[in-house]
Amino acid sequence: MSEEKKKVALIENHELGVYSIRHDLVMELSKNYEITVLTEVDGSFENGDLEGIVKFVDVGKSVLNPLSAAKYNSKLHKALKELKPAVCLTFTIRPAIYGNIVTRRLKIPTISTITGTGPLFDSKSVSYRVARWLYKRVLKKTKFVFFPNFDDLNGFVERKYITKEQAKRVPGSGVNFEKYQPMPFTRSNDGKFIFLFISRLVKDKGVMEFVEAASMLKESYPDAEFHIIGPLWGGNKKSLTVTKEELNGWIEKKWIVYHDKQKDVKPFMADADCVVMPSYREGMSNVLLEAASMARPLIATNVTGCRDIVDDGVNGFLCNVKDGKDLAAKMKKMMSLSAAEREEMGKKGREKMIREFDKRIVVKTYIQAIDEVVHGK
């Protein structure tokens, strides 16, 4: 009789994160563990390829509102108490905080990943002050804490949120360069130049600067198109998110072409001449990793989690953060290159992904940590 598989629980913001970013990890883990994901389930991935392999439990969204947060914590507690996993993995800020509160209470060993800190260390807002206060307390018993870059790792250690022994660095979520391969254009020779932005529509991803640059360039470059993929997002403070009215205004003015959220972004990346990520700060941008792996030239801000991927002038251009005018200048520079020059940029980017950001390195690191926690290996 075969030994029953140990249980591993993942706490994630939305099922989208599991299908897009955590997919390779959960597929590999499922070979030796029974995987349950506690997340917001809205049916976007109904009949997806993880069904039957991974069990999804809808616990809703981890939000800031105290009443909603209490309900979310209660659902997490109930699900984890029933599940009794051997180890729990949490991803992103709020699941890390709320998840560790619950797992500590239930004495479930936990591995957390801080995928990005945003303005955590510097912001004076109440929500980030609370987050800093909580981080000092909730990660004390966490077995390992993973970081996609050394800036965030060192920031947590220096502020004594965690110890050096807890901290581990991985190259973001890595990229499956076999899955994200260069693909031929499906567009005809239409004369257009397509810039593509992919993200949740939250302001610290640089969406306002992307639209500002589009509005500045559209009249002088009528063949340039500025495409956006990503949902309106209610999980952040209203002041930090794009409203439906703002989005509709951009569409009506023909500044952007909007595609909402997409299960598969590869065809859109393949048809883009350049992928743009003007984020204020990243853990390690998955969009840039995937686009570079598909040999697309990039434009990104000169910040943590972006400049690690973009070598300025080699596989793309870096622009100033929160600077729509500089972004527009870099877009003009990209359009001024020949197709052969942009192709060479894309080639250099893919070589960098294979050399430095292989997804298998990341998956192996997680599995080793999980095996150590569960089996003492």
N, C-alpha and C positions, 0 to 999 in steps of 0.2 A: 504493500500500500504506500503510495507516494505521500510525502510529508505535506501537510497543509501549508499553503503560502502565508507568510506573514503579511499583515496589512500596512499599507502606507497611505496616509491622507495628505492631500494637497489643498491648501487654501489659496484661492486665486480670486482676483476681482471679478472676472467675467469669463465665461467659457471660451470667448474669443482668444484669450491669452493662452489657454491650454492647446487649442487647435493650431494657433499660429506660432507661438514661441516655445511652449513646453512640449510640443508634439513628440519630438524625437526622444526626449527624456522619459515621458510616460510610456512610450512604446517599448523602450529598452527595459525600464523598471518592471513592466508587466510580465516579462519573461520569468521573473523570480518572486514578484510580489503581487498581492491583490491591491489594485489602485482605486481609491475613491477621491473624487474632486469635490470640494465644498466651494460653491461659487454662485454667481447669479446666472440662472439659466432662463433664456427668453425664447428658445426655440430656433435661434438663428442657425444652429448647426444640427438640426434634427436629421437623423439618419446619416450623420457624419461617420468617418471611418474609425472613430474611437469607440463608437457604440458597440457594446458587447465585450470590449476590452477594458474600458474604464467605466466605473459607475459614477454618475453625476448626481449630486444632492444639491437642490436649490436652497441656499441659505440667504438669498438676496444680495444686496450690494452693501459694501462697507462704506458708510457715509459719516459726515461730520455731525449731523444733527443728533443731540444727546438721546432723544427718545428713540429714534431710528437705530442708533448705535446700540442701545440697550436691547432692542428686539433682535438685532443682528447677532449680538453676543449670545443671547439666549438660544437662538437657532444653532449657532456653532457649538455651544455647550451640549445641547441635546444630541446633535448628530455625532459628535466625537465621543460622548459618553456611551452611546449605543454601539458605535463602531469599534472602540478600543484598539486604535492602531498602535503598531509597535513604534512608529515614528511619524511625525507630522512635518511637512514642508510648507513654509509660507512664502509668498512672493508679493512684492511692493509694500509701500509704507503702511497703509491701514491694516491689511491682513497681517502684517508683521506685528503691529501693536496689539490689535484685538486678538489675533490668533495666539500670541504668547501669553496674554492674560488668561485665556481659557485653558491652554495646554498646561500652563504652570499649575493651575488649580486642579487639573485632572492628572497631573504628574506624567504627562506624555512627553518623551524626549522630542525636541524640536530643532529643526535646521531652518534658519530664516535667510532669505535673500533680499538685500536692500537694492532694488533695481535702479534706484536713482533718488537723490535727496532733494532735488529742486532747490528752493530757497531756504531749506530747513535750518541751516546754521546761522543765517543772517536776518531772516524775516522777523519783523516786530509784531506781526499779526497774532491775534489770540490763538488761532488754530495751530500755528507753528510753534508758539511758545508752549502750548499744551503738549504738542508732539515731542518737543525736546525734553520736557519734564517726564513724559511717559517712557521715552526711550531709555532714560537713565535708570528706570526701574524694571521694565518688562523684559529686557534682554539678559539680565543677570544669570538666569538659569538656562539660557538657550545653549545648546550643545555647540553648534557652529553658526557663524554668520558670514554669508558670502557677499562679496562686493564685486561689481564689474570693473572698478578702477581703484587705483591706490589713493586718489584724493579723498574719496568717500570713506574708504577703509581707515586711512590715517585720521580723518576727522572724527570718526566714532571712537577710535582708540585714545586719541589725545583728550577727548572730552569725557573719557572714562565711562562711555555707554557700554563698552565691552572691553575684554582683555585681549592682548595680542594672541593668546592661545586660542581664543574663540574665532578670530578673524581668518578668513580665507579669501584669496582673490582668484577669480576666473575671468576669462576674456569675454565679459558679457554673457549672453545666452549662446554665443558662437553662431556659426552659420553652416548649414548643410550645403556645401558647395556643389554637391551632386544634384540636389533638388533645385537649387537656385543657379541654374546654368544659363549662359547666354542664349537668348532666343531671337530668331529673326523678326524684323518688323512685320506686323500684319497690315500696317498702313500702306496705302499706295504712295507713290511719289507726289504727295499733296502739297509740298512746299511749306508745311507748317513746322513750327518748332515748339515742342511740348515740354513744359516744365511740370513735374509731378510732385505734389506734397501729399504725404500719407501720415495721418495721425488722428487721434481724438481731437475734436475741435475745442481745445483749451489753449488759453493765450500764451502760457509759458512754453508751448511747442513752437511759437513763432508764427502762428497762422495770421496774425494781424500784419506782421511785417511782410509775409508772403503776398497778402492781398494788396498791401500798400505798394509793393514793388510792381505787382501786376497792373495796378491802376496807373502807375507812372509810365509803364512801358507800352501799354496796349495801343495807344494812339500812334506812337512812332513805329511800332512793330506790329502791324495788324495781323501778320501771320503767326505771331507768337500766341500760344494758348497756355493757360495756367490751370491745371487740373488738380482737384482736391478729392482724396478718398478718406473717409473717416466719419464717424457718427457725431452728432451733437451729444454733449456729455453732461449729465446731471450729477455726477459724483463729486464735483468740485464746487467751491464757493461760486455763487452767481457772478461775482465780479471778475472771476478768472475764466469764465466760459463764454463761448460765442452763443448768441441768441438766435432763434429761428428767424427773427426779423432781420438781423444783421446778415445772416446767410442768404436769405431771399433777396436782400438788397444787392449783394455782390453778384448774384446770378442774373438779376434783372438788368444790371449795368453791364453785363457781359464781361466782367473782369475775370470771372472764373468759370470753369466747367466742373460741375459737382457730381460725384458718383456715389455718395453715401458710403456705407461700409461694404466691404467685399470679402467673400470667403477666400478668394484667390487673387492676390495682387500681381502675380507674375506676368500675366498678359499686359497689364497696364504699365508695369516697369519696362517690359520689352518694347512697348510702343513709345516710351518717353525718350526724349533726347537728353534729358538731364533730370536727376532726382534731387530735390531740395529739402533740407532739414534745418530751418533757422531757429532751432530750439535754444532756450535760455540756459539749459544745462541738461545733460543726459547721464544715466548710469553708463550705458553703452548702447547707442542707437541701433535697434534691430533693423529699422528701415534702411539705414545706411549700409549695414552689413549685408543685407539681402540684395540691395541695389548694386553694391560693388561686386558681389559675387556674380551677378548677372551682367557684369561688365558695362554698367552704365556710369557715365561721369557724374560727379556729385558737386553740390554746393552746400556748405554747412557752416554754422557759426564756429568761431574759434573758442570753443568752450570744452570743458571736460565731457568725455563721452562722444564727442564729434571729431575733435582734432586727433584723437587716437586712431581714427579710421581714415580721415582725409589728410593726405599729405599735400599741402598747398602747391598747386602747379604741377603735381604729378598725376594724381587720380581725380583731381577736382580743384575747387577753390574754396578758401575760407573767407568768411565775411565777418564784420563786426556784429556783436550781439545787440539786439533791440535797435537795429539800424536798417530800416527799410530802404533808405537811399543807397547804402553800401551794398545791400543785397541786390538791388536793381543794377548797380554798376557791375557786380560779378555776373549777373545774368547776361548783361550786354557783352561782357568779355567772353562768356561761354558761347554765345551766338556768333561771335566774330571768328571763332576757331573753325578750321576746316573739318569736314566729316572725318577725315583721316586722323586729325589731331585728337578729336573727341574719342575716336575708336581706340587710339593708343592709350588715352587716359583710362578708358574702361578696362583695357587689357591689364594695365598696371594695377588697377584696383582689384581685379579678380586674383591676380598673383599674390597680392598682399593678404587677401582673405584666406587663401589656401595655406599660406605660410604661417599666419599669425592667429587666425580665428576659427580654426576647424572645430565644428560642433562636437566632434567625437571627444576632444580634449575636455570640454565642459561636461558632457554626459558622464564620462569616466570619473571625473572629480566628484560629482554628486553621488554616483554609485558607491565609490570608495567610502565616502562619508556616511552614507546610509548603512552600508554593510558594517562599518565600525560601530555605529550606534546600535544596530539590531543584533549583530552577531559577535561584536567585540573583536572583529578582524583587524 
